[in-house]
Amino acid sequence: MPTAETAVTIEENASAYLFDSLKVSEARLVFRNDSTGNLTYIRFSRDSAQAVEFVSELNVYHPTISPDGKWVAFGTSPEPVGTYSEVYVQELGPESSTRVSLGGPAAIPRWRIINGDTVLIYVTSAGVNRKDDFWKEQSTYMVSFKDGAFGMPQKILEGNYHGGISDDMRLAVTGAHFLRVHTKIQGEERDTIWYDSSQICNVSLSTDGSLRTIFLDLGAERGRIFSGEDYLAHHRILVADSVGNLIGSIPSPEPYSFDQPEWVFGSDFLLTAMKTSDVHETVLLVDIRDSSVHSLVSGSDLWHPDVWLQP
C-alpha cells in the first residue's frame, strides 16, 4: 500500500529516553493523522527514527499494536460516535501490504493474550452509553488472530465494553458517557456505574493484571475532592482500583490537556495525546509511578496514539 512522508517532529531525546532510561530494545509508535485520516507509523532505533504514513481510503481511529509488535488493529469510527464501523488489522512495516478485514459492525479493537492465544476484543458500536435502551442493544466480542487471519468471533458480553477486559474476564470497563463496569465475583455477574455517574471518557483498563482503570472527566466534584484542587476538563488522568476507588490523579503539564490516554501494554506507563484548544500537538509517555512525562513526537494532528515497547 502506498506510503508518504508525514509532518511530525521526533523529539531529540526520545530515543535516548526509550533505549537508555527504559532499557527497551525496540519501540514502535502509531497514531491517526487527523488531517488525512491515515495511519502514521514510527519505528524508533537507538540512533534514529522514521515516520511513515500509510495512504488509504480508510478512516483510521484508535489504532493499537499487537503484543508481538507486528500488527496494528484499528476501527473506522471513534468513541463516542455511534456510526457504522469496521475493524481492520494491518501488518506493520515501511513496505507492508498485508491488511485483513474483520468487517462490521466492529469498533475500538483491543489486543489481549488469553490462555496463550492472541485475541482482539471489540464492540458493535462506539456510541455513548448514557441511554440503557441503546446500551443493551450493543455487544462485546472476542476473536482470535493468528498468522494474519481471524478466527470465529464470539460474543462475550452484553453492552459495548470498549475500555478493556481483564484476562480472567472478571472486570470489563467502558466510558462515554458513564464509567460502566461489568464484574464477575465468585460466579456472580453484575453491571454497575462507577464515579457517581459523572460524565467521563477515554477509559482504559490496565493489561498488567493490576485491574487499574484510567479515564478523563470534566472536572467532576469527586475528582476535585480527591486531587485537592479544582481543574478543567481533561486536565487530570484519574486512576481507579479494581473496585472503583480513586488511587491516582495525574495533572496535565501546562498549557496542555490530555486526550485519549491509554495504558502501554503490560506496564506502568501511559501514552497520551496532548492538545491546546482543538490541536493535538504532542504525544507523551507518562510514568504513572511518579507522574513524570516524556515527549516522544510533536506535530499538529496526532490523534489516538499507541506505543509498543520491547523490554
C-alpha positions in Angstrom: 0.0 0.0 0.0 1.3 3.5 -0.8 3.2 5.5 1.8 4.0 9.1 2.2 6.1 11.4 4.5 4.2 13.0 7.3 4.8 16.3 9.1 5.9 15.2 12.5 8.9 16.0 14.7 10.5 13.2 16.6 11.8 14.7 19.9 15.6 14.9 20.2 15.8 12.9 23.5 13.0 10.4 22.7 15.3 7.6 21.6 17.7 8.2 24.5 14.9 8.0 27.0 13.4 4.8 25.5 16.7 2.9 24.9 18.9 4.2 27.8 16.4 5.1 30.6 13.7 2.5 29.9 16.2 -0.1 28.5 13.9 -1.2 25.7 15.4 -3.0 22.7 12.8 -1.8 20.2 9.9 0.8 20.2 7.1 1.3 17.7 4.5 4.1 17.7 1.3 4.6 15.7 -1.3 7.4 15.6 -4.0 8.8 13.5 -3.0 11.8 11.3 -6.2 13.7 11.8 -5.7 16.0 8.8 -5.7 13.0 6.4 -7.4 10.2 8.5 -4.4 8.0 7.7 -2.3 5.8 10.0 1.2 7.1 10.8 3.9 4.6 11.9 7.2 5.4 13.6 9.9 2.8 14.3 12.5 4.0 16.8 16.1 2.9 16.8 18.8 3.9 19.2 20.2 6.5 16.7 17.2 7.5 14.6 13.5 7.2 13.9 11.5 7.5 10.8 7.8 8.4 10.3 5.8 6.7 7.6 2.2 7.4 6.7 0.1 4.7 5.1 -2.1 6.3 2.5 -5.5 4.6 2.4 -9.1 5.1 1.6 -10.0 4.1 5.2 -10.5 6.4 8.1 -8.3 5.2 10.9 -9.3 5.5 14.6 -8.0 4.0 17.8 -5.0 2.1 16.3 -3.4 -0.4 18.6 -0.3 -2.5 18.2 -0.4 -6.3 18.7 1.6 -7.8 21.7 4.3 -9.1 19.3 4.7 -5.7 17.6 4.0 -7.0 14.1 0.4 -5.8 13.5 -1.8 -2.8 14.1 -5.6 -3.1 14.5 -8.0 -0.1 14.1 -11.6 0.8 13.7 -13.2 3.2 11.2 -15.4 5.1 13.8 -14.3 6.8 17.1 -15.7 7.0 20.6 -18.3 8.3 21.2 -19.6 8.3 17.7 -22.2 5.5 17.1 -21.9 5.4 13.3 -21.2 2.1 11.5 -17.6 1.0 11.9 -15.4 -1.9 10.7 -12.2 -3.3 12.2 -9.0 -4.0 10.2 -5.6 -5.5 11.0 -2.6 -4.3 9.1 1.0 -5.5 9.0 3.4 -3.0 10.4 6.5 -2.1 8.3 7.6 0.6 5.9 6.7 -1.6 2.9 3.8 -3.5 4.4 1.0 -4.6 2.1 -1.0 -7.1 4.2 -4.3 -5.9 5.5 -7.2 -8.1 6.6 -10.8 -7.1 7.4 -12.9 -8.3 10.2 -15.9 -6.5 8.8 -18.5 -4.9 10.9 -20.2 -3.7 12.9 -17.0 -3.6 14.9 -15.2 -0.7 16.6 -12.3 0.1 19.0 -10.3 -3.1 19.0 -8.0 -4.1 21.9 -5.4 -6.8 21.9 -5.2 -9.3 24.7 -3.4 -12.6 25.3 -5.9 -15.1 26.8 -5.0 -18.6 27.6 -1.9 -18.2 25.5 -3.9 -17.1 22.4 -3.7 -13.6 20.8 -7.2 -12.2 20.5 -8.9 -8.9 19.7 -11.7 -7.6 21.9 -14.1 -5.2 20.0 -17.6 -3.8 20.3 -20.5 -3.4 17.9 -20.7 0.4 18.4 -18.6 3.1 19.9 -21.6 5.3 20.7 -22.4 6.8 24.0 -23.7 4.5 26.8 -25.9 7.0 28.6 -29.2 5.5 27.5 -30.0 2.0 28.6 -32.0 1.1 25.6 -29.1 1.8 23.2 -26.6 0.3 25.6 -28.5 -3.0 25.9 -28.6 -3.3 22.1 -24.8 -3.4 21.8 -22.4 -6.3 22.4 -18.8 -7.0 23.1 -17.0 -9.7 21.0 -13.7 -11.6 21.0 -11.9 -13.1 18.0 -8.6 -14.9 17.8 -5.9 -13.7 15.4 -3.1 -16.0 14.2 -0.8 -16.0 11.2 -2.6 -13.0 9.7 -6.1 -14.5 9.9 -9.1 -14.1 12.1 -10.8 -17.0 13.9 -14.6 -17.2 14.6 -15.9 -14.2 16.6 -17.7 -15.0 19.8 -20.0 -12.8 21.8 -18.7 -12.4 25.4 -20.8 -9.6 26.9 -23.9 -7.5 26.5 -23.1 -3.8 26.2 -20.1 -2.1 24.4 -17.2 -2.6 26.9 -14.6 -1.0 24.7 -12.4 0.3 27.6 -10.9 -3.2 28.1 -11.5 -6.6 29.7 -9.2 -8.4 32.1 -7.6 -11.7 31.1 -9.7 -13.6 33.5 -12.9 -11.8 32.3 -13.8 -10.7 35.8 -13.6 -7.0 35.1 -14.7 -5.0 32.0 -14.9 -1.2 31.7 -16.1 1.4 29.2 -16.8 5.1 29.0 -18.5 8.0 27.3 -20.8 9.0 28.9 -20.8 6.9 32.1 -18.0 4.7 33.6 -19.9 1.5 33.1 -18.3 -1.7 34.7 -19.0 -5.4 34.4 -17.8 -7.5 37.3 -17.7 -11.2 37.9 -17.1 -12.1 41.5 -17.5 -15.7 42.9 -19.6 -16.5 39.9 -22.0 -13.5 40.3 -22.0 -11.1 37.3 -23.1 -7.5 37.7 -23.3 -4.3 35.6 -22.7 -1.1 37.5 -21.8 2.5 37.1 -18.7 4.0 38.9 -17.7 7.5 39.6 -21.0 8.8 40.8 -22.5 8.7 37.3 -20.4 11.7 36.3 -19.5 12.2 32.6 -16.2 10.6 31.7 -14.4 9.4 28.6 -11.3 7.7 27.3 -11.4 4.7 29.6 -8.6 2.2 29.5 -8.1 -0.9 31.7 -4.5 -1.9 32.5 -3.0 -5.1 31.0 -0.6 -5.9 33.7 -3.0 -7.8 35.9 -3.4 -4.9 38.4 -7.0 -4.1 37.2 -6.4 -0.4 37.3 -8.6 1.8 35.2 -7.7 5.3 33.8 -10.1 7.8 32.5 -10.7 11.5 31.9 -13.5 13.6 33.3 -14.9 17.2 33.1 -13.6 18.4 36.5 -16.2 16.4 38.5 -16.7 17.0 42.2 -15.3 13.6 43.2 -12.2 14.1 41.2 -11.7 17.6 42.6 -12.1 16.4 46.2 -9.6 13.5 45.6 -7.0 15.7 43.9 -7.4 18.5 46.4 -7.9 21.2 43.8 -10.2 22.4 41.0 -9.3 21.6 37.5 -10.7 21.9 34.0 -12.0 19.2 31.7 -9.3 16.6 30.7 -6.7 18.3 32.9 -6.3 15.2 35.1 -5.9 11.5 34.3 -7.7 9.7 37.1 -6.8 6.2 38.2 -9.2 3.8 39.9 -8.5 0.4 41.5 -10.3 -2.8 40.8 -13.4 -1.8 42.8 -13.7 1.8 41.6 -11.8 3.7 44.4 -9.6 6.5 43.1 -5.9 5.8 43.8 -4.3 8.3 41.5 -4.6 11.7 39.8 -2.0 12.9 37.2 -2.1 16.6 36.3 -1.5 17.7 32.7 1.5 19.9 32.0 0.7 23.5 31.0 -0.6 24.6 28.6 -2.0 21.2 27.6 -4.9 19.0 28.4 -4.9 15.2 28.0 -6.7 13.3 25.2 -7.0 9.6 24.5 -4.7 8.3 27.2 -4.0 4.5 27.0 -2.1 2.0 29.1 1.1 0.8 27.5 0.7 -3.0 27.2 1.8 -4.8 30.4 3.5 -1.8 32.0 3.2 1.1 34.5 3.3 3.6 31.6 0.6 5.5 29.8 0.6 7.1 26.4 -1.5 10.1 25.7 -2.0 12.8 23.1 -1.8 16.4 24.4 -3.8 19.3 23.0 -4.2 23.0 23.2 -7.7 24.1 22.1 -8.5 21.5 19.4 -5.0 20.9 18.1 -3.2 17.7 19.2 0.4 18.9 19.3 2.4 16.2 21.1 2.4 12.6 22.3 3.6 12.0 25.9 4.8 8.8 27.7 3.6 9.1 31.3 5.3 7.1 34.1 2.4 6.5 36.5 4.7 5.7 39.4 5.9 9.3 39.7 3.7 11.2 37.2 6.7 12.2 35.1 6.1 12.9 31.4 8.4 12.4 28.4 7.6 13.8 24.9 8.1 11.4 22.0 6.8 13.2 19.0 5.2 16.6 18.2 3.2 17.9 15.3 -0.4 19.2 14.7 -2.7 16.3 14.1 -1.5 13.5 16.4 -4.6 11.6 17.5 -5.2 8.2 19.1 -1.6 7.2 19.8 -0.4 3.8 20.8 3.1 2.5 21.5 4.8 -0.9 21.6 7.9 -1.3 23.8 10.1 -4.4 23.7 11.9 -4.9 27.0 
